[in-house]
Amino acid sequence: MYRTALEQLKKWKAKKRRKPLIIRGARQVGKTWLMKEFGASEYASVVYINFDNNERMKTLFEGGLEVERLVTGLELYAGHKIAPDNTLLIFDEVQEAPKALSSLKYFNEDAPQYQIVCAGSLLGVALHQGTSFPVGKVEFLDLYPLSFFEFMMAMGKEQYVELLRKGDFDMATAFKQDYVDLLKHYYYVGGMPEVVQAFADNRDFNEAREIQHRILAAYEQDFSKHAPNEVVPRIRMLWNSIPAQLTKENKKFIYGLVKEGARAKEYELAMLWLTDCGLVHKVHRVSTPSLPLKAYEDLKAFKLFLVDVGLLSCMVGLRQDVLLDGNELFKEFKGALTEQYVLQQLKTAKGLNVYYWTADRGTAEVDFVIDTGSDVIPIEVKAEQNLQAKSLKVYREKFQPKLAIRTSMADHKREDRLLNLPLWAVEKIAEGSI
């Protein structure tokens, strides 16, 4: 399985002044596999430490954070000398040993020659009182489920991805039905690595569903394991309300759907918990689409999306037979799966800030607006071929953007600062190659 994050790791390795790297992401998005794959392909030696149920290593870091002492202990654990120029140190489940996280500050300051990559639920760290987080002494890499392009590659369709990356839409359109079929499979299977691998091996939709149910159950167990007891019921209620929130006509998050009479204050910690551990994406409204978008963010109005479209399709009980029914799948649940899919592809872009826009009186709404750093681009999501986008028209007339994007099942077409982009090519926005 190929992950584009491997290229980011190679760039990190090539830096002259690299800092220890923390890979952030929800559980089961492939952090451990990525670190091990990187180590196996790029280094002569790998020292892998999993702090979960590893009392010996926890004790090592509890005993003091002098780098020389720590390296001696790591060498004893590994059974060989650690050559910093060609050895990768992997700290996995680092939240189980907060002092190991704190040690990254000293590795960065006193022994930057050591190459360290870490992963773990940073939420677990936040719950340890008195833990010193190495602010400014580490770098981050955000890992998400497989994107649609990565999914196509896992299905053995590398050439289909290359066509889109080259922008050869004449050729790609000739194979449109293949892209549409792959996209249907992605809506159902999603991008969780274990699910994708099983589906790539067996093409069994029932097996994919079983694994998704298992992943969802594991997340529920995580709520109980890591979160404070008094917050767990609210986390569960918030989490389980998301499919209903997304299948409303207006997808703005409403606390009353979580529990009748619920107020934001009661669910603040639960919301923070779910966003910090990467299980949900929070997309805020902006009142004015001007740079920087963050300056116009409405903190009270937002949409919540899940980490993965396949998990969403599992939670809403999407039936396998819908895959055969023309393009009905893309309209299913009021286009909730399609909007989730588009957001998921946009999140894979590094440094791309994603919001949505509504007119002050709610008379028009654009599904997403993105801040590229130099421009604000509105993106209208259509779940079918109908291209009547009244809200996008209102937006364009009012703000005159240099480029507006309408993504749907219609073919690629560019006209007068408006780009019609097929849903199966939406990842080109994240790659910055539109």
GUTORGU-985981 format. One record per residue (C-alpha): residue number from 1; x, y, z. Coordinates in Angstrom, 2 decimals. Example, Ala and Ser with C-alpha at 12.3 -4.5 7.8 and 13.67 -1.06 7.14 Angstrom:
BEGIN
R    nr         u         v         w
R     1     12.30     -4.50      7.80
R     2     13.67     -1.06      7.14
! end
This chain:
BEGIN
R    nr         u         v         w
R     1      0.00      0.00      0.00
R     2      1.35      3.41     -0.97
R     3      0.87      6.51      1.19
R     4      1.81      9.97     -0.06
R     5      2.86     10.77      3.54
R     6      6.01      8.71      2.83
R     7      7.18     11.56      0.57
R     8      6.68     14.04      3.42
R     9      8.74     11.81      5.71
R    10     11.55     11.67      3.15
R    11     11.57     15.48      3.00
R    12     11.76     15.58      6.81
R    13     14.75     13.21      6.75
R    14     16.54     15.37      4.18
R    15     16.30     18.54      6.30
R    16     19.51     19.86      7.82
R    17     17.76     21.15     10.93
R    18     15.06     18.59     11.49
R    19     13.26     18.31     14.82
R    20     11.68     15.17     16.28
R    21      8.48     14.45     14.33
R    22      5.08     13.66     15.80
R    23      2.56     11.99     13.49
R    24     -0.95     13.05     14.44
R    25     -4.12     11.28     13.39
R    26     -7.06      9.22     14.58
R    27     -6.48      5.67     15.68
R    28     -6.19      3.07     12.92
R    29     -5.37      5.50     10.11
R    30     -2.01      3.73      9.65
R    31      0.48      5.68     11.81
R    32      2.41      2.61     13.02
R    33      2.58      1.07      9.53
R    34      3.79      4.36      8.08
R    35      6.61      4.75     10.61
R    36      7.78      1.16     10.19
R    37      7.58      1.33      6.38
R    38      9.59      4.57      6.41
R    39     12.20      3.04      8.68
R    40     12.51     -0.15      6.62
R    41     12.89      1.70      3.31
R    42     15.07      4.64      4.34
R    43     17.33      3.48      7.23
R    44     19.89      0.79      7.89
R    45     18.50      0.24     11.38
R    46     15.21      0.88     13.25
R    47     14.63      0.91     17.00
R    48     10.90      0.52     17.58
R    49      9.49      1.19     21.04
R    50      5.80      0.78     21.84
R    51      5.08      2.36     25.22
R    52      1.78      0.53     25.64
R    53      2.33     -2.03     28.44
R    54      6.09     -1.49     28.25
R    55      7.03     -0.87     31.88
R    56     10.78     -1.12     31.26
R    57     10.78      1.77     28.80
R    58      8.36      3.84     30.88
R    59     10.70      3.42     33.85
R    60     13.69      4.48     31.73
R    61     12.09      7.82     30.89
R    62     10.68      8.34     34.39
R    63     14.22      8.08     35.76
R    64     15.48     11.30     34.16
R    65     15.73     12.93     30.77
R    66     19.48     13.32     30.22
R    67     19.92     12.35     26.57
R    68     23.14     10.37     27.08
R    69     21.46      8.24     29.76
R    70     18.35      7.70     27.61
R    71     20.40      6.64     24.57
R    72     22.32      4.13     26.71
R    73     19.01      2.66     27.90
R    74     17.64      2.53     24.34
R    75     20.81      0.76     23.17
R    76     20.48     -1.82     25.94
R    77     16.83     -2.36     24.95
R    78     17.68     -2.67     21.24
R    79     20.71     -4.89     21.86
R    80     23.06     -2.82     19.69
R    81     24.69      0.61     19.38
R    82     22.56      3.36     17.88
R    83     24.27      5.15     14.99
R    84     22.35      8.44     14.77
R    85     23.00      9.03     11.06
R    86     21.34      5.80      9.84
R    87     19.02      4.70     12.67
R    88     15.39      5.69     13.03
R    89     14.02      5.81     16.58
R    90     10.26      5.15     16.66
R    91      8.26      6.01     19.78
R    92      4.77      4.53     19.38
R    93      1.78      5.05     21.73
R    94      3.82      7.88     23.21
R    95      0.80      9.11     25.21
R    96      1.37      6.15     27.54
R    97      4.72      7.65     28.65
R    98      4.36     11.44     28.95
R    99      8.00     11.79     30.02
R   100      9.05     10.27     26.69
R   101      7.15     13.08     25.00
R   102      8.86     15.63     27.23
R   103     12.25     14.12     26.32
R   104     11.86     15.29     22.72
R   105     12.73     18.82     23.87
R   106     16.12     17.60     25.11
R   107     16.81     15.48     22.05
R   108     16.11     18.54     19.91
R   109     18.29     20.89     21.98
R   110     21.15     18.61     23.06
R   111     21.30     15.80     20.48
R   112     19.59     16.85     17.24
R   113     21.54     14.20     15.31
R   114     19.11     11.52     16.54
R   115     16.21     10.94     14.16
R   116     12.98     10.37     16.09
R   117      9.45      9.80     14.81
R   118      6.55      9.45     17.27
R   119      2.85      8.62     17.16
R   120      0.07      8.30     19.65
R   121     -3.14      9.83     20.88
R   122     -2.13     13.28     22.06
R   123     -5.43     13.37     23.85
R   124     -4.03     10.85     26.32
R   125     -1.13     13.24     26.95
R   126     -3.41     16.20     27.59
R   127     -5.11     14.28     30.38
R   128     -1.85     13.73     32.31
R   129     -1.51     16.59     34.77
R   130      1.89     18.23     34.90
R   131      3.13     16.89     31.59
R   132      5.41     19.27     29.75
R   133      4.66     19.33     26.04
R   134      7.75     20.22     23.94
R   135      6.24     23.32     22.32
R   136      8.38     24.58     19.45
R   137     10.78     21.64     19.76
R   138      8.93     19.19     17.50
R   139      7.43     19.04     14.01
R   140      4.05     17.58     13.08
R   141      2.69     15.48     10.25
R   142     -1.06     14.95     10.04
R   143     -2.15     11.54      8.76
R   144     -5.67     10.85      7.52
R   145     -7.39      7.79      6.01
R   146     -6.41      6.97      2.43
R   147     -7.51      9.65     -0.02
R   148     -9.41      8.64     -3.17
R   149     -6.19      8.78     -5.23
R   150     -4.45      6.52     -2.69
R   151     -7.48      4.21     -2.73
R   152     -7.31      3.93     -6.54
R   153     -3.61      3.07     -6.27
R   154     -4.40      0.39     -3.69
R   155     -6.90     -1.03     -6.21
R   156     -4.10     -1.28     -8.80
R   157     -5.28      1.77    -10.78
R   158     -2.08      3.83    -10.69
R   159     -2.50      4.90    -14.33
R   160     -5.92      6.37    -13.58
R   161     -4.32      8.55    -10.89
R   162     -1.51      9.58    -13.24
R   163     -4.05     10.72    -15.87
R   164     -5.66     13.05    -13.35
R   165     -2.35     14.29    -11.98
R   166     -1.29     15.19    -15.53
R   167     -4.61     16.95    -16.05
R   168     -5.45     14.86    -19.15
R   169     -9.22     15.17    -18.78
R   170     -9.92     14.25    -22.40
R   171     -8.49     10.80    -21.80
R   172     -9.88     10.55    -18.24
R   173    -13.41     11.37    -19.42
R   174    -13.21      8.46    -21.88
R   175    -12.86      6.22    -18.79
R   176    -15.43      8.14    -16.75
R   177    -17.50      5.08    -15.81
R   178    -14.43      3.39    -14.32
R   179    -13.77      6.45    -12.15
R   180    -17.43      6.58    -11.10
R   181    -17.41      2.89    -10.13
R   182    -14.21      3.33     -8.12
R   183    -15.72      6.37     -6.40
R   184    -18.82      4.34     -5.45
R   185    -16.58      1.71     -3.92
R   186    -14.68      4.43     -2.02
R   187    -17.93      5.85     -0.59
R   188    -18.69      2.38      0.78
R   189    -15.21      1.15      1.74
R   190    -13.67      4.48      2.73
R   191    -10.01      4.99      3.45
R   192     -9.22      3.19      6.71
R   193     -6.10      1.16      5.79
R   194     -7.26     -2.18      7.22
R   195    -10.57     -1.95      5.35
R   196     -8.90     -0.90      2.10
R   197     -6.31     -3.69      2.30
R   198     -8.99     -6.34      2.88
R   199    -11.10     -4.98      0.02
R   200     -8.09     -4.81     -2.32
R   201     -7.35     -8.46     -1.54
R   202    -10.87     -9.92     -1.70
R   203    -13.29     -7.32     -3.17
R   204    -15.71     -8.38     -0.44
R   205    -18.10     -5.61      0.66
R   206    -19.41     -7.64      3.61
R   207    -15.90     -8.11      4.98
R   208    -15.28     -4.35      4.61
R   209    -18.41     -3.66      6.68
R   210    -17.38     -6.12      9.40
R   211    -14.01     -4.39      9.79
R   212    -15.68     -0.96      9.88
R   213    -18.01     -2.12     12.64
R   214    -14.96     -3.37     14.54
R   215    -13.17     -0.02     14.14
R   216    -16.26      1.88     15.35
R   217    -16.48     -0.43     18.38
R   218    -12.79      0.22     19.13
R   219    -13.42      3.96     19.05
R   220    -16.25      3.54     21.54
R   221    -13.87      1.63     23.81
R   222    -11.32      4.44     23.48
R   223    -13.89      6.90     24.79
R   224    -14.08      4.92     28.03
R   225    -10.34      4.25     28.24
R   226     -8.98      7.76     27.76
R   227    -11.69     10.32     28.51
R   228    -12.78     11.42     32.01
R   229    -15.71      9.29     33.19
R   230    -18.13     12.20     33.49
R   231    -17.53     13.22     29.84
R   232    -17.88      9.76     28.24
R   233    -21.71      9.75     27.89
R   234    -21.61     13.16     26.18
R   235    -18.86     12.07     23.82
R   236    -20.96      9.04     22.81
R   237    -24.10     11.13     22.28
R   238    -22.23     13.74     20.25
R   239    -20.47     11.10     18.14
R   240    -23.68      9.18     17.45
R   241    -25.54     12.35     16.44
R   242    -23.17     13.23     13.58
R   243    -24.85     11.11     10.86
R   244    -28.22     12.74     11.67
R   245    -26.58     16.18     11.63
R   246    -25.11     15.55      8.17
R   247    -28.28     14.17      6.65
R   248    -30.26     17.32      7.48
R   249    -30.97     19.70      4.61
R   250    -28.99     22.36      6.46
R   251    -25.89     20.62      7.79
R   252    -25.05     23.23     10.43
R   253    -24.47     21.47     13.75
R   254    -27.39     21.77     16.20
R   255    -26.89     20.77     19.83
R   256    -30.61     20.07     20.19
R   257    -30.14     17.03     17.93
R   258    -27.68     15.56     20.41
R   259    -30.18     15.86     23.25
R   260    -33.32     17.94     23.59
R   261    -32.50     21.21     25.33
R   262    -28.74     20.60     25.10
R   263    -26.47     23.65     25.26
R   264    -23.03     24.20     23.79
R   265    -21.38     24.67     27.19
R   266    -22.39     21.16     28.29
R   267    -20.68     19.59     25.28
R   268    -17.54     21.73     24.94
R   269    -15.20     19.14     26.46
R   270    -16.77     16.28     24.51
R   271    -16.38     18.26     21.28
R   272    -12.76     19.09     22.11
R   273    -12.09     15.44     22.84
R   274    -13.41     14.24     19.47
R   275    -11.61     16.94     17.47
R   276     -8.30     16.56     19.33
R   277     -8.15     12.82     18.74
R   278     -8.89     13.32     15.04
R   279    -12.24     11.55     14.90
R   280    -14.18     14.58     13.70
R   281    -13.43     17.59     11.51
R   282    -14.98     20.89     12.55
R   283    -15.67     23.28      9.65
R   284    -16.63     26.80     10.72
R   285    -18.77     29.33      8.90
R   286    -17.20     32.55      7.65
R   287    -19.24     35.71      7.34
R   288    -17.00     37.35      4.75
R   289    -14.78     35.36      2.34
R   290    -11.68     37.57      2.62
R   291     -8.07     36.76      3.47
R   292     -7.26     35.45      5.98
R   293    -10.49     33.48      6.39
R   294     -9.70     32.79     10.05
R   295    -10.26     36.47     10.82
R   296    -13.89     36.10      9.70
R   297    -14.60     32.78     11.42
R   298    -17.94     32.41     13.20
R   299    -17.08     30.22     16.20
R   300    -20.74     29.51     16.99
R   301    -21.71     28.14     13.56
R   302    -20.02     25.01     12.22
R   303    -20.52     21.63     10.54
R   304    -19.08     18.41     11.94
R   305    -17.74     15.70      9.65
R   306    -16.38     12.26     10.48
R   307    -12.81     11.13      9.90
R   308    -13.85      8.77      7.07
R   309    -16.62      8.46      4.49
R   310    -16.64      4.65      4.78
R   311    -17.26      4.86      8.53
R   312    -20.07      7.35      7.88
R   313    -21.66      5.01      5.31
R   314    -21.39      2.23      7.91
R   315    -23.00      4.35     10.65
R   316    -25.94      5.34      8.41
R   317    -26.41      1.73      7.28
R   318    -25.77      2.28      3.56
R   319    -26.87     -0.87      1.74
R   320    -24.59     -2.63     -0.71
R   321    -27.28     -2.75     -3.42
R   322    -27.28      1.08     -3.64
R   323    -23.89      0.75     -5.36
R   324    -25.62     -0.76     -8.39
R   325    -28.34      1.87     -8.67
R   326    -27.00      4.36    -11.22
R   327    -25.76      7.47     -9.47
R   328    -28.34      7.29     -6.69
R   329    -25.53      6.68     -4.19
R   330    -24.23     10.21     -4.62
R   331    -27.65     11.67     -3.70
R   332    -28.20      9.25     -0.81
R   333    -28.81     10.86      2.60
R   334    -29.26     14.33      1.00
R   335    -25.74     14.29     -0.38
R   336    -24.17     13.85      3.08
R   337    -21.73     11.18      1.83
R   338    -20.68     13.42     -1.06
R   339    -19.99     16.43      1.15
R   340    -18.11     14.19      3.61
R   341    -16.06     12.78      0.71
R   342    -15.12     16.24     -0.62
R   343    -14.16     17.55      2.82
R   344    -12.05     14.44      3.42
R   345    -10.04     15.06      0.24
R   346     -9.55     18.75      1.10
R   347     -8.21     17.83      4.56
R   348     -5.32     15.91      2.99
R   349     -3.81     19.20      1.76
R   350     -1.16     20.61      4.07
R   351     -1.95     24.12      5.29
R   352     -5.28     24.40      3.47
R   353     -7.86     26.08      5.69
R   354    -11.43     24.93      5.00
R   355    -14.61     26.83      5.95
R   356    -18.12     27.29      4.58
R   357    -20.00     30.51      3.77
R   358    -23.60     31.56      4.27
R   359    -25.22     34.91      3.60
R   360    -26.15     36.76      6.80
R   361    -29.83     35.92      6.49
R   362    -29.14     32.36      5.37
R   363    -30.50     32.99      1.87
R   364    -27.43     31.41      0.22
R   365    -24.79     28.89      1.28
R   366    -21.58     27.70     -0.37
R   367    -20.53     24.25      0.88
R   368    -16.83     25.04      1.28
R   369    -14.52     28.01      0.91
R   370    -10.79     27.40      1.05
R   371     -7.96     29.75      1.95
R   372     -4.92     28.92     -0.18
R   373     -2.88     31.71      1.40
R   374     -3.17     33.88     -1.70
R   375     -6.81     33.37     -2.75
R   376    -10.21     32.39     -1.41
R   377    -11.87     29.74     -3.61
R   378    -15.54     28.83     -3.18
R   379    -16.48     25.16     -3.78
R   380    -20.06     24.13     -4.49
R   381    -20.72     20.40     -4.06
R   382    -23.39     18.80     -6.24
R   383    -24.23     15.14     -5.70
R   384    -25.42     14.64     -9.28
R   385    -25.21     16.25    -12.74
R   386    -27.68     19.07    -12.03
R   387    -25.52     22.18    -12.21
R   388    -28.06     24.73    -10.95
R   389    -26.00     26.33     -8.20
R   390    -27.97     29.41     -7.11
R   391    -25.88     29.99     -3.98
R   392    -22.64     29.91     -5.95
R   393    -24.12     32.41     -8.42
R   394    -25.03     34.75     -5.53
R   395    -21.52     34.37     -4.12
R   396    -19.83     35.06     -7.47
R   397    -21.91     38.14     -8.15
R   398    -21.23     39.53     -4.68
R   399    -17.52     38.74     -4.24
R   400    -16.16     38.31     -7.81
R   401    -13.68     35.49     -7.00
R   402    -10.83     34.82     -9.45
R   403    -11.88     31.15     -9.49
R   404    -14.98     29.27     -8.34
R   405    -15.30     25.47     -8.37
R   406    -18.42     23.41     -8.86
R   407    -17.83     19.70     -8.32
R   408    -20.44     17.18     -9.49
R   409    -20.94     14.13    -11.68
R   410    -20.70     16.37    -14.78
R   411    -17.59     16.39    -16.99
R   412    -14.59     18.66    -16.62
R   413    -15.14     22.12    -18.11
R   414    -13.61     25.54    -17.54
R   415    -15.41     28.76    -18.43
R   416    -15.21     32.35    -17.26
R   417    -13.47     31.79    -13.91
R   418    -15.76     28.82    -13.16
R   419    -14.33     25.30    -13.09
R   420    -16.62     22.28    -13.35
R   421    -14.62     19.53    -11.70
R   422    -15.81     15.89    -11.62
R   423    -16.20     14.51     -8.11
R   424    -13.68     11.79     -8.93
R   425    -11.02     14.47     -9.58
R   426    -11.69     16.67     -6.54
R   427     -8.38     15.71     -4.93
R   428     -6.62     17.89     -7.51
R   429     -7.78     20.86     -5.39
R   430     -5.87     19.47     -2.41
R   431     -2.81     18.89     -4.58
R   432     -2.97     22.50     -5.77
R   433     -3.01     21.46     -9.43
R   434     -6.39     22.69    -10.66
! end
